[in-house]
Amino acid sequence: MGSWKEYSVVKTLDEAVHKLSTAIEPVKIIAGGTDLLLEIQQGHQPIVHTLIDVNNIDEMKCLEVRGQRLFIGAAVAVSKITNSPLVKQHALAVSEATGLIGGPQVRNAATIGGNVAHALPAADGMISLVAMDTQAVIYKDKSFVEVPIMSLFKGPGQSTLEKTEILVGFYFNLKQPGEASAFDRVMRPQGVALPILNNAIWIKRNRNIIEDIRIVFGPSGPVPTRAERVEEVLKGYAMEQSYIDLAKKTLRETVKFRTSKMRATAAYRYELADLLLERVLKKAWERTEEV
């Protein structure tokens, strides 16, 4: 017996909205389906009556420069993002993060929209997009609306998207001189899908000064959050070991990691966070051009 009764393939956003409004519930949007279908089959999601496939909507498959921003459609496969010269040039952290999602077969099917909409607080692609200060594009009421990516998350596995709202894609600014990004993570040896801890950093350099910085750890709470107190310690100061050590101290005082029976204790995550923060920060710094 299948886990759904109706599977609809749509070709336009308006057709998708119409299907969402009229289909027999429960109804879900599917793009890659690498998380959704597995969770339905394993009983972690209620059985769905209707699946609406959005992979043939042109707007959701674009990956291109638009003005001073890069647009990545929600239905773009993560393997395409990983290998894209545009993404490598302007958001290397996103390329690195998507390149670590699952194995090659999963990356060929999984989409960046699914990685975000699934709203797991340690999802690699999502964490890297938060570090890039990404704007999400939502189709609602026949219009395109841009919202900060962090406004999409309500809790673990829960997004703020309403029933007839469709996540179309993501915008972030093109890389400028002195800017760079990096991503890294630590996994369990058994290869559990989500990491023990991951870290994405975007940085802007002015000579030997960290002019601006965004730091994100996953998971560090029920929804993605930036380590803003840690950013404040580093912003405006020299890239020196004393400030990195102070940032580590601030991380332990202000970022809340929890113990997970499946992955790691909070204490172990703090040890990893120290290592990741220094490693990813230095990697991002080395990628900048001195200006």
VOGU-3710 file (C-alpha; in Angstrom, 3 decimals, decimal comma):
1> mgswkeysvv> 0,000/0,000/0,000  1,410/3,413/-0,968  1,960/6,232/1,464  -0,129/8,631/-0,645  -3,170/8,358/-2,904  -2,709/11,185/-5,418  0,428/12,560/-7,051  0,061/15,752/-9,086  2,748/17,321/-11,282  2,290/21,071/-11,788
11> ktldeavhkl> 4,009/23,401/-14,246  3,223/26,879/-12,890  3,036/28,552/-9,507  -0,632/29,404/-9,992  -1,396/25,780/-10,810  0,441/24,723/-7,659  -1,537/27,195/-5,532  -4,799/25,964/-7,056  -3,890/22,354/-6,298  -2,914/23,234/-2,734
21> staiepvkii> -6,283/24,945/-2,280  -8,432/22,194/-3,760  -6,613/18,889/-3,214  -7,849/16,385/-0,689  -5,867/16,747/2,531  -3,401/15,985/3,966  -1,437/17,619/1,141  2,312/18,244/0,827  4,590/19,898/-1,722  7,348/17,610/-2,970
31> aggtdlllei> 10,519/18,546/-4,838  13,398/16,158/-4,112  11,484/14,242/-1,451  14,609/12,708/0,072  13,497/13,700/3,584  9,721/13,833/3,167  9,185/10,430/1,561  11,478/8,693/4,028  9,692/10,236/6,995  6,281/9,269/5,598
41> qqghqpivht> 7,426/5,694/5,006  8,951/5,458/8,489  5,818/6,825/10,153  7,418/10,076/11,318  4,954/12,022/9,152  1,205/11,351/8,825  0,203/9,499/5,672  -0,326/12,089/2,937  -3,287/11,945/0,584  -1,895/14,341/-2,065
51> lidvnnidem> 1,646/15,117/-3,141  2,172/18,106/-5,417  5,377/17,902/-7,474  6,851/21,364/-8,205  9,982/20,235/-10,062  8,676/21,438/-13,436  8,051/25,048/-12,412  10,612/27,074/-14,383  11,002/29,873/-11,815  11,990/27,338/-9,144
61> kclevrgqrl> 14,721/25,757/-11,293  16,756/28,911/-12,006  20,288/29,518/-10,761  21,498/32,852/-12,092  22,777/36,346/-11,366  20,036/38,967/-11,222  21,405/42,465/-10,862  23,684/42,531/-7,808  22,318/39,301/-6,359  22,499/35,563/-6,993
71> figaavavsk> 19,189/33,706/-7,229  18,901/29,993/-6,456  15,534/28,386/-7,144  14,019/26,196/-4,462  13,813/23,218/-6,831  17,501/23,324/-7,808  19,217/20,052/-6,890  21,905/20,441/-4,260  24,477/18,722/-6,509  23,973/21,506/-9,088
81> itnsplvkqh> 24,503/24,115/-6,365  27,642/22,374/-5,119  29,197/22,338/-8,576  27,995/25,750/-9,765  30,854/28,162/-10,619  28,553/31,042/-9,618  27,931/29,618/-6,155  31,604/28,811/-5,674  32,506/32,362/-6,646  29,943/34,215/-4,545
91> alavseatgl> 29,039/31,848/-1,682  31,621/29,137/-1,221  30,091/28,214/2,145  26,878/27,208/0,362  28,799/25,074/-2,128  30,690/23,392/0,706  27,548/22,788/2,762  25,446/21,333/-0,048  28,353/19,116/-1,058  28,091/17,373/2,311
101> iggpqvrnaa> 24,356/16,598/2,173  23,869/12,829/1,976  25,642/10,861/-0,735  25,859/11,510/-4,500  22,452/9,959/-5,252  20,758/11,991/-2,530  22,432/15,214/-3,698  21,216/14,600/-7,258  17,613/14,378/-6,033  17,486/16,623/-2,948
111> tiggnvahal> 16,657/20,304/-3,433  17,768/23,374/-1,527  14,135/24,376/-0,988  13,410/21,069/0,673  16,493/21,422/2,867  15,186/24,783/4,084  11,446/24,055/4,218  12,059/20,905/6,254  13,259/23,309/8,970  15,666/21,021/10,797
121> paadgmislv> 17,924/23,259/12,923  21,129/21,517/11,827  20,425/21,211/8,074  23,715/22,006/6,346  22,417/23,931/3,338  20,040/25,976/5,445  22,752/26,954/7,960  25,009/28,175/5,158  22,198/30,273/3,671  21,566/31,901/7,053
131> amdtqaviyk> 25,233/32,928/7,202  24,844/34,534/3,760  21,985/36,741/5,075  19,701/35,190/2,483  16,300/36,524/1,482  13,698/33,865/0,754  11,217/34,428/-2,076  7,650/33,292/-1,366  4,776/33,183/-3,825  1,547/34,232/-2,091
141> dksfvevpim> -1,631/35,943/-3,288  -0,277/35,965/-6,868  2,760/38,022/-5,819  6,417/37,408/-4,997  7,376/38,447/-1,477  10,904/38,547/-0,042  11,461/37,730/3,631  14,597/37,060/5,724  15,341/33,359/5,690  15,227/33,147/9,487
151> slfkgpgqst> 11,578/34,220/9,450  10,674/30,878/7,828  11,262/28,795/10,952  8,743/28,096/13,712  10,403/25,120/15,415  12,164/21,819/14,657  10,589/20,489/11,475  8,079/23,358/11,380  8,112/26,257/8,925  6,010/29,417/9,011
161> lekteilvgf> 4,781/28,876/5,447  0,996/28,869/5,126  -0,865/26,187/3,192  -0,986/28,054/-0,149  2,398/29,794/0,157  5,190/28,406/-2,003  8,904/28,811/-1,332  10,228/29,813/-4,761  13,912/30,454/-4,116  16,627/32,490/-2,443
171> yfnlkqpgea> 18,578/35,700/-3,039  21,898/36,761/-1,562  24,340/39,498/-2,503  27,200/38,891/-4,895  30,630/38,627/-3,311  32,494/41,924/-3,031  36,253/42,543/-2,526  37,274/41,634/1,007  34,363/39,228/1,508  34,409/35,438/1,809
181> safdrvmrpq> 32,581/32,543/3,447  33,280/29,041/4,691  31,491/26,009/6,123  32,500/22,911/8,037  30,897/20,268/10,236  31,545/17,249/12,430  29,617/14,019/11,794  29,153/10,823/13,759  31,228/7,961/12,309  28,015/6,021/11,637
191> gvalpilnna> 26,981/8,658/9,106  23,750/9,845/10,711  22,052/12,257/8,304  22,461/15,367/10,460  25,779/16,517/11,926  26,779/16,646/15,568  27,568/20,288/14,888  28,119/22,499/11,878  29,332/26,059/11,418  29,017/28,620/8,627
201> iwikrnrnii> 30,747/32,003/8,603  30,604/34,988/6,270  33,240/37,651/6,781  34,175/41,080/5,434  37,787/42,159/5,798  39,368/45,613/5,859  43,123/45,133/5,945  43,728/43,206/9,170  40,347/44,139/10,662  37,159/42,075/10,681
211> edirivfgps> 34,822/44,788/9,425  31,686/42,608/9,505  30,892/38,968/10,243  28,006/36,506/10,469  28,371/33,256/12,431  25,846/30,404/12,535  26,033/27,074/14,356  23,616/24,220/13,837  21,945/23,065/15,914  22,003/25,854/18,507
221> gpvptraerv> 18,319/25,964/19,379  14,924/24,961/17,995  15,375/27,308/15,011  18,494/28,660/13,267  20,024/31,629/15,059  23,143/33,697/14,560  25,788/33,812/17,281  25,411/37,575/17,514  27,307/38,050/20,787  30,246/36,154/19,306
231> eevlkgyame> 30,045/38,327/16,186  30,199/41,455/18,365  33,430/40,272/19,991  35,127/39,927/16,606  33,579/42,783/14,622  35,845/45,790/14,295  38,908/44,066/15,745  42,074/42,561/14,350  42,232/38,955/13,212  44,433/37,878/16,117
241> qsyidlakkt> 44,466/34,834/18,370  43,547/36,831/21,465  40,247/37,894/19,888  39,571/34,376/18,633  40,078/33,085/22,181  37,714/35,755/23,513  35,167/34,737/20,876  35,388/31,123/22,069  34,784/32,236/25,658  31,786/34,295/24,571
251> lretvkfrts> 30,457/31,348/22,560  30,420/29,170/25,677  28,652/31,897/27,643  25,986/32,847/25,099  25,302/30,001/22,629  23,124/27,217/23,984  23,859/23,677/22,847  21,790/20,769/24,142  22,486/17,116/24,790  21,119/14,741/22,166
261> kmrataayry> 20,937/11,000/22,863  21,323/10,360/19,140  24,340/12,594/18,574  26,305/14,140/21,421  26,314/15,779/24,822  26,198/19,541/25,167  29,680/19,476/26,704  31,092/17,674/23,676  29,378/20,131/21,330  31,046/23,047/23,118
271> eladlllerv> 34,428/21,389/22,560  33,620/20,943/18,885  32,311/24,507/18,640  35,676/25,852/19,811  37,462/23,866/17,115  34,972/24,688/14,357  34,861/28,394/15,137  38,608/28,808/14,819  38,909/26,520/11,796  36,053/28,051/9,796
281> lkkawertee> 36,945/31,616/10,771  40,529/31,185/9,609  39,433/29,468/6,408  37,023/32,303/5,558  39,685/34,909/6,423  42,259/33,254/4,164  39,768/33,431/1,286  39,349/37,185/1,525  41,314/39,681/-0,516  43,080/42,267/1,611
291> v> 41,505/45,687/0,970
//
